[in-house]
Amino acid sequence: MWSRITELASDLRAVRRDLHRHPELAFKERRTAAVVAGLLREWGIEVHECIGRTGVVGVIANGNSDRAIGLRADMDALPIREASGTAHASVHEGIAHSCGHDGHTAMLLCAARYLAETRRFEGRVHLLFQPAEEGQGGARAMVEDGLFERFPCAEIYALHNWPSLPAGTIATRPGPIMAAADRFEITVRGAGGHAGQPHLASDVILCAAQIVTGAHTLVARRIDPAANAVLSITRVEGGYTHNVLPSEVRLTGTVRTFDPLVQDRLEAALRDWGEQAAKAGGCSATMEYVRYYPATINDASCAQHALEAARALFGGALLADAPAATSEDFAFMLQQVPGAYIWLGSRVGDHSPPLHDPAFDFNDDVLPAGAALLATLAERRLGI
């Protein structure tokens, strides 16, 4: 397997870099989807398009078994101005593959070509090329579009490159591996006025600052110390000029949790704190709170299958000791079908730009490892 996968990965490197040069945002991955569909057809793979708007599903069948597994890759890019300095940098201003989804797509394409050539399995491999992972719920869109009714899967697997791990290292864990992602916006309102006459106005900026300070104590004081959670306020917006006290300030942030009970408690605590702090400051506060991605929860057996496949292929794999507070909409698929989300180490040397950094570029050297693991999972779980 390894020699053929390596050979195919060498060919797919050019495809990966072409996708990198032409990134597309969520639900706009039309060129990317066309490239994927065209290659799958070229390799004799059955293709279904426009699943969840811009998603693509390929089907490789062998033998008479109805058992099937799904292998998923995300295709979308980020609204980031690239600063990688590579020859294949984005040609679209303000859009870049700064999370490596171009690499994920190329790895699944490589595995697909290998599996289509060899067909050393009994059943069906469903190749799930998903749109809109970056905050827009493309996995949910595919599920709602009948993904698993049309393409039933006994298990599903996905890989994500992970720059904090040495290149080629495979890691996963049973249970939570990525956090639920919630987004909130608190709007503080009061009476505006002259900065030289604060006693005639409501100081909404001071009130908002108190909300910010208190909000960052909620995890430490309202949540069990044994639980994991992150609360970050990422934007403060308000005011117009130096001598006017504004009448409105907006605070935006995110909450990351792994347990729905902790999620409920933090939302309630944040809402209560905002309202009480605003009232104490002579203002009012309202909060919009959106739970946009659930926690990514690996099936214990599937996580073990992934570790065993990696150890058989590479001689080792890591049982991750803790989940990450980043989020992943593969969670929506895992709510429907048991499976596992897997990290593929991609660090270059002693340091690599982190995910979502403008300087980030997928490490092509790990393309064969990712493709080989996906193909191995298919062969082992659909063994003849």
C-alpha positions as CSV (number, residue, x, y, z in Angstrom):
1,M,0.0,0.0,0.0
2,W,2.5,2.6,1.1
3,S,4.5,2.7,-2.1
4,R,1.4,3.2,-4.2
5,I,-0.1,5.7,-1.9
6,T,3.1,7.7,-1.9
7,E,3.1,7.7,-5.7
8,L,-0.5,8.8,-5.9
9,A,0.1,11.5,-3.2
10,S,2.9,12.9,-5.3
11,D,0.4,13.4,-8.1
12,L,-2.3,14.9,-5.8
13,R,0.2,17.5,-4.4
14,A,-0.4,19.5,-7.5
15,V,-4.2,19.3,-7.0
16,R,-3.8,20.4,-3.4
17,R,-1.8,23.4,-4.4
18,D,-4.3,24.3,-7.1
19,L,-7.1,24.2,-4.6
20,H,-5.0,26.3,-2.3
21,R,-4.6,28.9,-5.0
22,H,-8.3,29.0,-5.6
23,P,-9.9,29.0,-2.1
24,E,-13.7,29.3,-1.8
25,L,-15.8,30.3,1.2
26,A,-18.6,28.3,2.8
27,F,-21.3,27.1,0.4
28,K,-19.4,28.8,-2.5
29,E,-17.1,25.8,-3.2
30,R,-18.3,25.4,-6.7
31,R,-14.9,25.2,-8.4
32,T,-13.6,22.9,-5.6
33,A,-16.6,20.6,-5.9
34,A,-16.2,20.5,-9.7
35,V,-12.5,19.5,-9.3
36,V,-13.4,16.8,-6.9
37,A,-16.3,15.4,-8.9
38,G,-14.3,15.5,-12.1
39,L,-11.4,13.5,-10.6
40,L,-13.7,11.0,-9.0
41,R,-15.4,10.4,-12.4
42,E,-12.1,10.1,-14.1
43,W,-11.2,7.3,-11.7
44,G,-14.4,5.4,-12.4
45,I,-16.1,6.4,-9.1
46,E,-19.9,7.0,-8.9
47,V,-20.5,10.7,-8.1
48,H,-23.4,12.6,-6.5
49,E,-23.3,16.4,-6.4
50,C,-25.1,19.2,-4.6
51,I,-25.5,17.3,-1.4
52,G,-26.0,20.0,1.3
53,R,-25.8,22.7,-1.5
54,T,-22.2,22.3,-2.6
55,G,-21.2,18.9,-1.1
56,V,-20.0,15.9,-3.2
57,V,-20.4,12.2,-2.4
58,G,-18.4,9.5,-4.2
59,V,-19.3,5.8,-3.9
60,I,-16.8,3.0,-4.4
61,A,-18.5,-0.4,-4.2
62,N,-17.1,-3.9,-4.2
63,G,-18.8,-7.3,-3.7
64,N,-22.3,-7.9,-2.4
65,S,-22.2,-6.6,1.1
66,D,-24.4,-3.7,2.1
67,R,-22.1,-2.6,4.9
68,A,-20.6,0.8,4.3
69,I,-18.3,3.3,6.0
70,G,-17.9,7.0,5.4
71,L,-14.7,9.0,5.0
72,R,-15.1,12.8,5.2
73,A,-13.1,15.8,4.2
74,D,-14.0,19.5,4.4
75,M,-13.5,21.8,1.4
76,D,-14.0,25.4,2.4
77,A,-11.6,28.2,3.1
78,L,-11.5,31.1,5.6
79,P,-12.0,34.9,5.1
80,I,-8.3,35.6,5.8
81,R,-5.7,37.6,3.9
82,E,-2.9,35.0,3.2
83,A,0.6,35.8,4.2
84,S,2.3,32.4,3.6
85,G,4.6,33.7,0.9
86,T,4.3,30.5,-1.1
87,A,4.2,30.3,-4.9
88,H,0.8,28.7,-4.7
89,A,-0.7,31.4,-2.4
90,S,-4.3,32.4,-2.8
91,V,-5.3,34.4,-5.9
92,H,-8.4,35.6,-4.1
93,E,-7.9,38.6,-1.9
94,G,-9.1,38.0,1.6
95,I,-9.8,34.3,1.2
96,A,-7.2,31.6,2.1
97,H,-6.9,27.9,3.1
98,S,-5.5,28.8,6.5
99,C,-6.9,25.7,8.1
100,G,-5.7,23.0,5.6
101,H,-9.0,21.9,4.2
102,D,-7.3,21.9,0.8
103,G,-5.0,19.2,2.3
104,H,-7.9,17.3,3.7
105,T,-9.6,17.2,0.3
106,A,-6.4,16.0,-1.4
107,M,-5.9,13.3,1.2
108,L,-9.4,11.9,0.7
109,L,-9.0,12.1,-3.1
110,C,-5.7,10.2,-2.8
111,A,-7.4,7.5,-0.7
112,A,-10.3,7.4,-3.1
113,R,-8.0,6.8,-6.1
114,Y,-6.2,4.0,-4.3
115,L,-9.4,2.3,-3.1
116,A,-10.9,2.6,-6.6
117,E,-7.8,0.8,-8.0
118,T,-7.4,-1.9,-5.5
119,R,-10.9,-2.6,-4.1
120,R,-9.6,-4.8,-1.3
121,F,-12.8,-4.5,0.7
122,E,-16.3,-5.9,0.7
123,G,-19.1,-3.3,0.8
124,R,-19.2,0.4,0.1
125,V,-16.9,3.3,0.8
126,H,-18.8,6.7,0.9
127,L,-16.5,9.6,0.2
128,L,-18.0,12.6,1.9
129,F,-16.6,15.9,0.6
130,Q,-18.3,18.5,2.8
131,P,-18.8,22.2,2.3
132,A,-18.9,25.0,4.9
133,E,-17.2,23.6,8.0
134,E,-15.9,27.0,9.1
135,G,-18.8,28.1,11.2
136,Q,-21.6,27.6,8.7
137,G,-22.7,24.0,9.5
138,G,-22.0,22.3,6.2
139,A,-22.2,18.9,7.9
140,R,-25.6,19.7,9.2
141,A,-26.7,20.8,5.8
142,M,-25.6,17.5,4.3
143,V,-27.4,15.5,7.0
144,E,-30.6,17.6,6.6
145,D,-30.3,16.9,2.8
146,G,-30.7,13.2,3.5
147,L,-27.0,12.2,3.5
148,F,-27.3,9.1,5.6
149,E,-30.7,8.1,4.2
150,R,-29.2,8.1,0.7
151,F,-25.7,6.9,1.7
152,P,-26.0,4.8,4.9
153,C,-22.9,4.3,6.9
154,A,-22.1,2.0,9.7
155,E,-19.2,4.1,10.8
156,I,-17.6,7.5,9.7
157,Y,-14.1,8.9,10.0
158,A,-12.5,12.3,9.5
159,L,-8.9,13.6,9.7
160,H,-7.7,17.1,10.5
161,N,-4.1,18.2,10.2
162,W,-2.7,19.3,13.6
163,P,0.4,21.6,13.6
164,S,1.0,21.1,17.3
165,L,1.9,17.5,16.8
166,P,5.0,16.2,14.9
167,A,4.4,15.5,11.2
168,G,2.9,12.1,10.6
169,T,1.8,11.5,14.2
170,I,-1.7,10.1,14.6
171,A,-3.8,10.9,17.7
172,T,-7.4,10.5,18.8
173,R,-9.4,9.6,21.9
174,P,-12.7,8.1,22.9
175,G,-15.4,10.5,24.0
176,P,-15.1,14.3,23.6
177,I,-12.3,15.4,21.3
178,M,-13.5,18.9,20.2
179,A,-15.6,21.4,22.0
180,A,-19.1,22.6,21.5
181,A,-19.0,26.2,20.1
182,D,-21.4,28.9,21.2
183,R,-21.5,32.5,20.1
184,F,-22.9,35.4,22.1
185,E,-23.4,39.1,21.7
186,I,-24.3,41.3,24.7
187,T,-25.7,44.7,24.0
188,V,-25.4,47.2,26.8
189,R,-27.7,50.3,26.5
190,G,-28.1,53.5,28.4
191,A,-28.4,57.2,28.1
192,G,-25.6,58.8,26.0
193,G,-24.2,62.3,26.7
194,H,-21.3,64.6,26.9
195,A,-18.0,63.1,28.2
196,G,-17.6,66.2,30.4
197,Q,-20.9,65.6,32.1
198,P,-21.0,61.9,32.9
199,H,-23.5,62.5,35.8
200,L,-26.1,63.3,33.2
201,A,-25.6,60.0,31.2
202,S,-25.2,56.3,31.7
203,D,-21.6,55.2,31.2
204,V,-22.2,52.1,29.1
205,I,-18.5,51.7,28.4
206,L,-17.7,51.4,32.1
207,C,-20.7,49.1,32.5
208,A,-19.5,46.9,29.6
209,A,-16.0,46.8,31.0
210,Q,-17.4,45.4,34.3
211,I,-19.3,42.8,32.4
212,V,-16.1,41.8,30.6
213,T,-14.2,41.5,33.8
214,G,-16.9,39.6,35.6
215,A,-17.6,37.3,32.7
216,H,-14.0,36.0,32.8
217,T,-14.5,34.8,36.3
218,L,-17.6,32.7,35.5
219,V,-15.6,29.5,34.5
220,A,-13.5,29.7,37.6
221,R,-16.4,30.4,40.0
222,R,-19.6,29.0,38.5
223,I,-18.2,25.8,36.9
224,D,-16.9,22.6,38.7
225,P,-13.1,22.8,38.7
226,A,-13.1,19.2,37.3
227,A,-15.0,20.3,34.2
228,N,-13.5,21.9,31.1
229,A,-14.8,25.2,29.6
230,V,-13.5,28.3,27.9
231,L,-15.1,31.7,27.8
232,S,-13.5,34.4,25.6
233,I,-14.8,37.9,24.8
234,T,-13.3,38.7,21.4
235,R,-14.8,42.0,20.3
236,V,-15.9,45.3,22.0
237,E,-17.6,47.8,19.8
238,G,-19.0,51.2,20.8
239,G,-18.5,54.9,20.8
240,Y,-17.9,57.5,18.0
241,T,-15.5,60.1,19.2
242,H,-13.4,61.3,22.2
243,N,-16.0,63.6,23.8
244,V,-19.2,61.7,23.6
245,L,-20.4,59.0,26.0
246,P,-22.2,56.5,23.7
247,S,-25.6,55.0,24.4
248,E,-24.7,51.5,23.3
249,V,-21.8,49.0,23.4
250,R,-21.8,45.5,22.0
251,L,-19.7,42.7,23.4
252,T,-19.1,39.5,21.3
253,G,-17.5,36.3,22.3
254,T,-17.5,32.5,22.4
255,V,-18.0,29.7,24.9
256,R,-16.5,26.3,24.5
257,T,-17.6,23.3,26.5
258,F,-17.7,19.5,26.3
259,D,-20.7,18.7,28.6
260,P,-24.3,20.0,27.9
261,L,-24.9,20.6,31.6
262,V,-21.8,22.8,31.8
263,Q,-23.0,24.5,28.6
264,D,-26.4,25.2,30.1
265,R,-24.9,26.6,33.3
266,L,-22.5,28.9,31.6
267,E,-25.1,30.3,29.3
268,A,-27.4,31.0,32.3
269,A,-24.6,32.5,34.4
270,L,-23.5,34.8,31.6
271,R,-27.0,36.0,30.9
272,D,-27.6,36.6,34.7
273,W,-24.3,38.4,35.1
274,G,-24.8,40.7,32.1
275,E,-28.3,41.7,33.3
276,Q,-27.2,42.3,36.9
277,A,-24.0,44.2,36.1
278,A,-25.9,46.4,33.7
279,K,-28.6,47.1,36.2
280,A,-26.1,48.0,38.9
281,G,-24.5,50.5,36.5
282,G,-27.8,52.2,35.6
283,C,-28.0,50.5,32.2
284,S,-29.7,47.5,30.6
285,A,-28.3,44.5,28.8
286,T,-29.7,41.9,26.4
287,M,-27.9,38.8,25.1
288,E,-28.2,36.8,22.0
289,Y,-26.7,33.3,22.5
290,V,-26.3,30.8,19.7
291,R,-25.2,27.2,20.1
292,Y,-23.9,26.7,16.6
293,Y,-21.8,23.5,16.9
294,P,-22.2,20.7,19.4
295,A,-19.2,18.9,21.0
296,T,-17.4,16.4,18.8
297,I,-17.9,13.0,20.6
298,N,-16.0,10.0,19.3
299,D,-17.5,6.6,19.6
300,A,-15.1,4.6,21.9
301,S,-15.0,1.6,19.6
302,C,-14.3,3.7,16.4
303,A,-11.6,5.6,18.2
304,Q,-10.0,2.4,19.1
305,H,-10.3,1.1,15.5
306,A,-8.5,4.3,14.3
307,L,-5.7,3.9,16.8
308,E,-5.3,0.2,15.9
309,A,-5.2,1.0,12.1
310,A,-2.6,3.7,12.7
311,R,-0.4,1.4,14.8
312,A,-0.7,-1.3,12.2
313,L,0.3,1.2,9.5
314,F,2.9,3.3,11.2
315,G,3.9,1.3,14.2
316,G,2.4,3.8,16.7
317,A,-0.3,6.3,17.5
318,L,-1.1,8.5,20.5
319,L,-4.1,8.3,22.8
320,A,-4.8,12.0,23.2
321,D,-5.0,12.8,26.9
322,A,-7.4,15.8,26.5
323,P,-9.8,17.2,24.0
324,A,-9.2,20.6,22.2
325,A,-11.3,23.7,22.8
326,T,-11.6,24.3,19.1
327,S,-14.8,23.1,17.4
328,E,-15.7,21.0,14.4
329,D,-19.0,20.5,12.6
330,F,-18.2,16.8,12.0
331,A,-20.0,16.6,15.3
332,F,-23.4,16.8,13.4
333,M,-22.4,13.6,11.5
334,L,-21.3,11.9,14.7
335,Q,-24.7,12.6,16.2
336,Q,-26.2,10.4,13.5
337,V,-23.5,7.7,13.0
338,P,-20.8,6.3,15.3
339,G,-17.3,7.3,14.2
340,A,-14.1,9.0,15.1
341,Y,-12.4,12.3,14.5
342,I,-8.6,12.0,14.2
343,W,-5.7,14.4,14.4
344,L,-2.8,14.1,11.9
345,G,0.4,15.8,13.1
346,S,1.7,18.3,10.5
347,R,4.3,20.3,12.4
348,V,7.3,21.4,10.3
349,G,10.5,21.5,12.2
350,D,10.3,23.0,15.7
351,H,7.5,25.3,14.9
352,S,4.7,25.7,12.4
353,P,2.1,28.5,12.1
354,P,-1.0,27.5,13.9
355,L,-4.4,26.8,12.3
356,H,-6.1,30.0,11.1
357,D,-2.9,31.9,11.0
358,P,-2.4,34.0,7.8
359,A,1.0,32.3,7.3
360,F,-0.4,28.8,7.5
361,D,0.0,26.4,4.6
362,F,-0.8,22.7,4.7
363,N,2.3,20.4,5.0
364,D,2.3,18.3,1.8
365,D,4.7,15.8,3.4
366,V,1.9,14.4,5.5
367,L,-0.5,13.9,2.6
368,P,0.6,10.2,2.1
369,A,0.1,9.4,5.8
370,G,-3.4,10.9,5.9
371,A,-4.4,9.1,2.7
372,A,-3.0,5.8,3.8
373,L,-4.8,6.0,7.1
374,L,-8.1,6.7,5.5
375,A,-7.6,3.9,3.0
376,T,-6.5,1.5,5.7
377,L,-9.6,2.3,7.8
378,A,-11.8,1.4,4.8
379,E,-10.0,-1.9,4.2
380,R,-9.9,-2.9,7.8
381,R,-13.5,-2.0,8.6
382,L,-14.8,-3.6,5.4
383,G,-12.4,-6.5,5.4
384,I,-12.9,-9.3,2.9
